[in-house]
């Protein structure tokens, strides 16, 4: 059964719910993208580090399901916005 889609900010999740970070990291590791492995690898390996360093902001959609006994959350989509500018080198 499909649950409720929710938009989450990684930046807001980190300080407000630090006890959820290990669970969130596991959910990021479960994220798969059949079109582009780089998209998959970024959220699995870099999203938290980029967020901590201030290089980018990541937002992710979760699908929260309930089977009557337990809630199950999965990351179904995400997008990341860079907060730094890369300027071309002037020759």
N, CA, C and O atoms as a GROMACS GRO file, in nm:
protein
  364
    1UNK      N    1   0.083  -0.117   0.000
    1UNK     CA    2   0.000   0.000   0.000
    1UNK      C    3   0.088   0.125   0.000
    1UNK      O    4   0.184   0.134   0.077
    2UNK      N    5   0.055   0.219  -0.086
    2UNK     CA    6   0.132   0.342  -0.092
    2UNK      C    7   0.092   0.431   0.025
    2UNK      O    8  -0.025   0.443   0.060
    3UNK      N    9   0.193   0.493   0.083
    3UNK     CA   10   0.170   0.579   0.198
    3UNK      C   11   0.164   0.725   0.158
    3UNK      O   12   0.124   0.759   0.047
    4UNK      N   13   0.203   0.808   0.248
    4UNK     CA   14   0.199   0.952   0.230
    4UNK      C   15   0.338   1.002   0.188
    4UNK      O   16   0.437   0.973   0.254
    5UNK      N   17   0.344   1.077   0.076
    5UNK     CA   18   0.472   1.136   0.033
    5UNK      C   19   0.496   1.262   0.114
    5UNK      O   20   0.408   1.346   0.130
    6UNK      N   21   0.618   1.274   0.165
    6UNK     CA   22   0.654   1.391   0.246
    6UNK      C   23   0.788   1.446   0.199
    6UNK      O   24   0.881   1.370   0.171
    7UNK      N   25   0.798   1.578   0.189
    7UNK     CA   26   0.923   1.644   0.154
    7UNK      C   27   0.997   1.676   0.283
    7UNK      O   28   0.941   1.734   0.376
    8UNK      N   29   1.125   1.636   0.290
    8UNK     CA   30   1.208   1.655   0.409
    8UNK      C   31   1.333   1.733   0.372
    8UNK      O   32   1.386   1.719   0.262
    9UNK      N   33   1.379   1.813   0.463
    9UNK     CA   34   1.506   1.884   0.447
    9UNK      C   35   1.611   1.813   0.531
    9UNK      O   36   1.594   1.797   0.652
   10UNK      N   37   1.719   1.771   0.467
   10UNK     CA   38   1.826   1.705   0.542
   10UNK      C   39   1.885   1.801   0.646
   10UNK      O   40   1.918   1.759   0.757
   11UNK      N   41   1.897   1.926   0.610
   11UNK     CA   42   1.952   2.025   0.703
   11UNK      C   43   1.867   2.035   0.830
   11UNK      O   44   1.921   2.046   0.940
   12UNK      N   45   1.737   2.032   0.815
   12UNK     CA   46   1.649   2.040   0.932
   12UNK      C   47   1.648   1.911   1.012
   12UNK      O   48   1.633   1.914   1.134
   13UNK      N   49   1.664   1.798   0.946
   13UNK     CA   50   1.665   1.669   1.015
   13UNK      C   51   1.789   1.651   1.102
   13UNK      O   52   1.781   1.590   1.209
   14UNK      N   53   1.902   1.703   1.056
   14UNK     CA   54   2.028   1.677   1.127
   14UNK      C   55   2.029   1.730   1.270
   14UNK      O   56   2.057   1.652   1.362
   15UNK      N   57   2.001   1.858   1.293
   15UNK     CA   58   2.007   1.905   1.432
   15UNK      C   59   1.884   1.870   1.515
   15UNK      O   60   1.893   1.850   1.636
   16UNK      N   61   1.767   1.862   1.449
   16UNK     CA   62   1.644   1.842   1.526
   16UNK      C   63   1.624   1.696   1.567
   16UNK      O   64   1.562   1.668   1.669
   17UNK      N   65   1.677   1.603   1.488
   17UNK     CA   66   1.659   1.462   1.520
   17UNK      C   67   1.789   1.385   1.496
   17UNK      O   68   1.793   1.297   1.410
   18UNK      N   69   1.896   1.416   1.571
   18UNK     CA   70   2.024   1.348   1.546
   18UNK      C   71   2.018   1.197   1.569
   18UNK      O   72   2.097   1.123   1.511
   19UNK      N   73   1.926   1.152   1.652
   19UNK     CA   74   1.914   1.009   1.677
   19UNK      C   75   1.861   0.934   1.554
   19UNK      O   76   1.875   0.812   1.545
   20UNK      N   77   1.800   1.007   1.460
   20UNK     CA   78   1.750   0.945   1.336
   20UNK      C   79   1.855   0.933   1.228
   20UNK      O   80   1.830   0.866   1.127
   21UNK      N   81   1.970   0.996   1.244
   21UNK     CA   82   2.071   0.995   1.137
   21UNK      C   83   2.117   0.855   1.096
   21UNK      O   84   2.129   0.830   0.976
   22UNK      N   85   2.143   0.763   1.189
   22UNK     CA   86   2.181   0.628   1.144
   22UNK      C   87   2.072   0.561   1.061
   22UNK      O   88   2.101   0.494   0.962
   23UNK      N   89   1.947   0.579   1.100
   23UNK     CA   90   1.836   0.522   1.023
   23UNK      C   91   1.829   0.589   0.885
   23UNK      O   92   1.808   0.522   0.784
   24UNK      N   93   1.845   0.720   0.883
   24UNK     CA   94   1.842   0.794   0.757
   24UNK      C   95   1.954   0.751   0.664
   24UNK      O   96   1.934   0.735   0.543
   25UNK      N   97   2.074   0.732   0.719
   25UNK     CA   98   2.186   0.682   0.638
   25UNK      C   99   2.153   0.546   0.578
   25UNK      O  100   2.186   0.520   0.462
   26UNK      N  101   2.090   0.459   0.655
   26UNK     CA  102   2.049   0.327   0.602
   26UNK      C  103   1.949   0.343   0.489
   26UNK      O  104   1.957   0.273   0.388
   27UNK      N  105   1.855   0.435   0.505
   27UNK     CA  106   1.754   0.458   0.401
   27UNK      C  107   1.819   0.516   0.275
   27UNK      O  108   1.779   0.482   0.164
   28UNK      N  109   1.918   0.603   0.293
   28UNK     CA  110   1.989   0.656   0.177
   28UNK      C  111   2.063   0.544   0.104
   28UNK      O  112   2.067   0.543  -0.019
   29UNK      N  113   2.120   0.449   0.178
   29UNK     CA  114   2.192   0.336   0.117
   29UNK      C  115   2.098   0.247   0.037
   29UNK      O  116   2.140   0.180  -0.057
   30UNK      N  117   1.971   0.246   0.074
   30UNK     CA  118   1.872   0.165   0.004
   30UNK      C  119   1.818   0.233  -0.122
   30UNK      O  120   1.750   0.169  -0.202
   31UNK      N  121   1.847   0.361  -0.140
   31UNK     CA  122   1.797   0.436  -0.256
   31UNK      C  123   1.865   0.386  -0.383
   31UNK      O  124   1.987   0.368  -0.386
   32UNK      N  125   1.786   0.363  -0.486
   32UNK     CA  126   1.841   0.317  -0.614
   32UNK      C  127   1.786   0.400  -0.729
   32UNK      O  128   1.670   0.441  -0.728
   33UNK      N  129   1.872   0.425  -0.826
   33UNK     CA  130   1.833   0.497  -0.947
   33UNK      C  131   1.881   0.416  -1.067
   33UNK      O  132   2.002   0.402  -1.088
   34UNK      N  133   1.789   0.363  -1.145
   34UNK     CA  134   1.828   0.278  -1.257
   34UNK      C  135   1.880   0.359  -1.376
   34UNK      O  136   1.943   0.302  -1.465
   35UNK      N  137   1.855   0.489  -1.378
   35UNK     CA  138   1.899   0.572  -1.490
   35UNK      C  139   2.042   0.624  -1.477
   35UNK      O  140   2.111   0.642  -1.577
   36UNK      N  141   2.085   0.648  -1.354
   36UNK     CA  142   2.215   0.713  -1.337
   36UNK      C  143   2.277   0.672  -1.204
   36UNK      O  144   2.226   0.707  -1.097
   37UNK      N  145   2.386   0.598  -1.211
   37UNK     CA  146   2.453   0.551  -1.088
   37UNK      C  147   2.511   0.665  -1.006
   37UNK      O  148   2.522   0.654  -0.884
   38UNK      N  149   2.549   0.777  -1.071
   38UNK     CA  150   2.602   0.891  -0.997
   38UNK      C  151   2.498   0.949  -0.903
   38UNK      O  152   2.531   0.992  -0.792
   39UNK      N  153   2.374   0.951  -0.946
   39UNK     CA  154   2.265   1.000  -0.860
   39UNK      C  155   2.252   0.911  -0.737
   39UNK      O  156   2.237   0.960  -0.625
   40UNK      N  157   2.258   0.783  -0.760
   40UNK     CA  158   2.250   0.687  -0.652
   40UNK      C  159   2.369   0.702  -0.556
   40UNK      O  160   2.351   0.706  -0.434
   41UNK      N  161   2.488   0.711  -0.611
   41UNK     CA  162   2.609   0.721  -0.527
   41UNK      C  163   2.613   0.849  -0.445
   41UNK      O  164   2.661   0.848  -0.332
   42UNK      N  165   2.564   0.961  -0.502
   42UNK     CA  166   2.570   1.086  -0.428
   42UNK      C  167   2.492   1.077  -0.297
   42UNK      O  168   2.546   1.110  -0.192
   43UNK      N  169   2.368   1.033  -0.303
   43UNK     CA  170   2.290   1.029  -0.178
   43UNK      C  171   2.342   0.922  -0.083
   43UNK      O  172   2.335   0.938   0.039
   44UNK      N  173   2.396   0.814  -0.138
   44UNK     CA  174   2.446   0.706  -0.053
   44UNK      C  175   2.577   0.743   0.016
   44UNK      O  176   2.602   0.700   0.128
   45UNK      N  177   2.662   0.821  -0.051
   45UNK     CA  178   2.797   0.844   0.000
   45UNK      C  179   2.832   0.988   0.034
   45UNK      O  180   2.923   1.012   0.114
   46UNK      N  181   2.763   1.087  -0.025
   46UNK     CA  182   2.809   1.225  -0.013
   46UNK      C  183   2.709   1.324   0.046
   46UNK      O  184   2.750   1.429   0.096
   47UNK      N  185   2.582   1.294   0.043
   47UNK     CA  186   2.481   1.392   0.083
   47UNK      C  187   2.503   1.446   0.224
   47UNK      O  188   2.498   1.568   0.246
   48UNK      N  189   2.527   1.358   0.320
   48UNK     CA  190   2.548   1.404   0.458
   48UNK      C  191   2.674   1.489   0.471
   48UNK      O  192   2.672   1.592   0.540
   49UNK      N  193   2.782   1.448   0.408
   49UNK     CA  194   2.907   1.526   0.416
   49UNK      C  195   2.891   1.664   0.352
   49UNK      O  196   2.938   1.763   0.407
   50UNK      N  197   2.824   1.672   0.238
   50UNK     CA  198   2.802   1.800   0.171
   50UNK      C  199   2.713   1.890   0.255
   50UNK      O  200   2.733   2.011   0.260
   51UNK      N  201   2.615   1.830   0.320
   51UNK     CA  202   2.526   1.906   0.408
   51UNK      C  203   2.603   1.961   0.528
   51UNK      O  204   2.590   2.079   0.562
   52UNK      N  205   2.683   1.877   0.591
   52UNK     CA  206   2.761   1.920   0.708
   52UNK      C  207   2.860   2.031   0.672
   52UNK      O  208   2.881   2.124   0.751
   53UNK      N  209   2.921   2.022   0.554
   53UNK     CA  210   3.023   2.119   0.515
   53UNK      C  211   2.963   2.247   0.458
   53UNK      O  212   3.035   2.345   0.437
   54UNK      N  213   2.833   2.248   0.432
   54UNK     CA  214   2.769   2.367   0.378
   54UNK      C  215   2.783   2.382   0.228
   54UNK      O  216   2.753   2.488   0.174
   55UNK      N  217   2.827   2.278   0.160
   55UNK     CA  218   2.844   2.285   0.014
   55UNK      C  219   2.714   2.269  -0.062
   55UNK      O  220   2.701   2.317  -0.174
   56UNK      N  221   2.615   2.202  -0.001
   56UNK     CA  222   2.489   2.177  -0.069
   56UNK      C  223   2.378   2.155   0.032
   56UNK      O  224   2.402   2.127   0.149
   57UNK      N  225   2.256   2.169  -0.017
   57UNK     CA  226   2.137   2.139   0.062
   57UNK      C  227   2.062   2.028  -0.010
   57UNK      O  228   2.036   2.037  -0.130
   58UNK      N  229   2.026   1.925   0.064
   58UNK     CA  230   1.956   1.810   0.006
   58UNK      C  231   1.816   1.803   0.064
   58UNK      O  232   1.796   1.815   0.185
   59UNK      N  233   1.721   1.782  -0.024
   59UNK     CA  234   1.581   1.763   0.012
   59UNK      C  235   1.540   1.627  -0.044
   59UNK      O  236   1.578   1.591  -0.155
   60UNK      N  237   1.463   1.552   0.033
   60UNK     CA  238   1.426   1.419  -0.012
   60UNK      C  239   1.280   1.390   0.021
   60UNK      O  240   1.226   1.436   0.121
   61UNK      N  241   1.220   1.312  -0.068
   61UNK     CA  242   1.083   1.268  -0.049
   61UNK      C  243   1.083   1.130   0.015
   61UNK      O  244   1.158   1.042  -0.026
   62UNK      N  245   0.999   1.114   0.114
   62UNK     CA  246   0.982   0.983   0.175
   62UNK      C  247   0.839   0.936   0.153
   62UNK      O  248   0.745   1.015   0.143
   63UNK      N  249   0.827   0.806   0.145
   63UNK     CA  250   0.697   0.741   0.135
   63UNK      C  251   0.678   0.670   0.268
   63UNK      O  252   0.741   0.567   0.294
   64UNK      N  253   0.591   0.723   0.351
   64UNK     CA  254   0.567   0.664   0.483
   64UNK      C  255   0.447   0.572   0.474
   64UNK      O  256   0.336   0.615   0.445
   65UNK      N  257   0.471   0.443   0.500
   65UNK     CA  258   0.367   0.341   0.493
   65UNK      C  259   0.340   0.286   0.633
   65UNK      O  260   0.427   0.290   0.720
   66UNK      N  261   0.223   0.235   0.650
   66UNK     CA  262   0.189   0.164   0.773
   66UNK      C  263   0.116   0.037   0.734
   66UNK      O  264   0.022   0.041   0.653
   67UNK      N  265   0.158  -0.075   0.790
   67UNK     CA  266   0.090  -0.201   0.760
   67UNK      C  267  -0.006  -0.240   0.873
   67UNK      O  268  -0.050  -0.354   0.881
   68UNK      N  269  -0.038  -0.145   0.958
   68UNK     CA  270  -0.126  -0.173   1.070
   68UNK      C  271  -0.050  -0.199   1.199
   68UNK      O  272  -0.104  -0.179   1.308
   69UNK      N  273   0.075  -0.243   1.187
   69UNK     CA  274   0.155  -0.273   1.307
   69UNK      C  275   0.278  -0.182   1.317
   69UNK      O  276   0.311  -0.133   1.425
   70UNK      N  277   0.343  -0.162   1.204
   70UNK     CA  278   0.468  -0.084   1.206
   70UNK      C  279   0.468   0.013   1.089
   70UNK      O  280   0.407  -0.010   0.985
   71UNK      N  281   0.540   0.121   1.110
   71UNK     CA  282   0.556   0.221   1.003
   71UNK      C  283   0.685   0.191   0.928
   71UNK      O  284   0.786   0.154   0.988
   72UNK      N  285   0.680   0.209   0.798
   72UNK     CA  286   0.797   0.186   0.715
   72UNK      C  287   0.819   0.312   0.631
   72UNK      O  288   0.728   0.360   0.565
   73UNK      N  289   0.939   0.364   0.635
   73UNK     CA  290   0.973   0.484   0.561
   73UNK      C  291   1.078   0.449   0.457
   73UNK      O  292   1.175   0.379   0.487
   74UNK      N  293   1.059   0.498   0.334
   74UNK     CA  294   1.161   0.480   0.231
   74UNK      C  295   1.182   0.610   0.157
   74UNK      O  296   1.088   0.688   0.138
   75UNK      N  297   1.305   0.634   0.115
   75UNK     CA  298   1.338   0.752   0.035
   75UNK      C  299   1.307   0.718  -0.109
   75UNK      O  300   1.364   0.623  -0.164
   76UNK      N  301   1.217   0.794  -0.172
   76UNK     CA  302   1.174   0.764  -0.308
   76UNK      C  303   1.229   0.861  -0.411
   76UNK      O  304   1.231   0.830  -0.530
   77UNK      N  305   1.274   0.979  -0.367
   77UNK     CA  306   1.331   1.078  -0.459
   77UNK      C  307   1.407   1.182  -0.377
   77UNK      O  308   1.383   1.198  -0.257
   78UNK      N  309   1.499   1.251  -0.443
   78UNK     CA  310   1.570   1.360  -0.375
   78UNK      C  311   1.621   1.459  -0.478
   78UNK      O  312   1.630   1.429  -0.597
   79UNK      N  313   1.653   1.577  -0.429
   79UNK     CA  314   1.725   1.674  -0.511
   79UNK      C  315   1.821   1.749  -0.420
   79UNK      O  316   1.795   1.769  -0.302
   80UNK      N  317   1.931   1.791  -0.479
   80UNK     CA  318   2.034   1.862  -0.406
   80UNK      C  319   2.064   1.991  -0.478
   80UNK      O  320   2.076   1.995  -0.601
   81UNK      N  321   2.077   2.098  -0.401
   81UNK     CA  322   2.106   2.230  -0.455
   81UNK      C  323   2.240   2.274  -0.398
   81UNK      O  324   2.261   2.272  -0.277
   82UNK      N  325   2.331   2.314  -0.487
   82UNK     CA  326   2.459   2.362  -0.439
   82UNK      C  327   2.444   2.504  -0.387
   82UNK      O  328   2.366   2.583  -0.441
   83UNK      N  329   2.517   2.537  -0.284
   83UNK     CA  330   2.507   2.671  -0.225
   83UNK      C  331   2.637   2.749  -0.245
   83UNK      O  332   2.657   2.855  -0.185
   84UNK      N  333   2.724   2.696  -0.328
   84UNK     CA  334   2.847   2.766  -0.362
   84UNK      C  335   2.852   2.785  -0.512
   84UNK      O  336   2.792   2.709  -0.588
   85UNK      N  337   2.923   2.885  -0.554
   85UNK     CA  338   2.936   2.912  -0.696
   85UNK      C  339   3.075   2.871  -0.743
   85UNK      O  340   3.174   2.892  -0.675
   86UNK      N  341   3.078   2.814  -0.859
   86UNK     CA  342   3.205   2.781  -0.922
   86UNK      C  343   3.228   2.884  -1.032
   86UNK      O  344   3.159   2.885  -1.134
   87UNK      N  345   3.324   2.969  -1.010
   87UNK     CA  346   3.353   3.073  -1.108
   87UNK      C  347   3.462   3.025  -1.203
   87UNK      O  348   3.556   2.958  -1.161
   88UNK      N  349   3.448   3.058  -1.331
   88UNK     CA  350   3.551   3.017  -1.426
   88UNK      C  351   3.683   3.089  -1.396
   88UNK      O  352   3.684   3.204  -1.352
   89UNK      N  353   3.790   3.022  -1.421
   89UNK     CA  354   3.922   3.080  -1.402
   89UNK      C  355   3.949   3.181  -1.514
   89UNK      O  356   3.937   3.150  -1.632
   90UNK      N  357   3.985   3.301  -1.474
   90UNK     CA  358   4.012   3.407  -1.571
   90UNK      C  359   4.159   3.397  -1.613
   90UNK      O  360   4.250   3.396  -1.530
   91UNK      N  361   4.179   3.391  -1.743
   91UNK     CA  362   4.316   3.378  -1.794
   91UNK      C  363   4.367   3.512  -1.837
   91UNK      O  364   4.480   3.523  -1.884
   0.00000   0.00000   0.00000
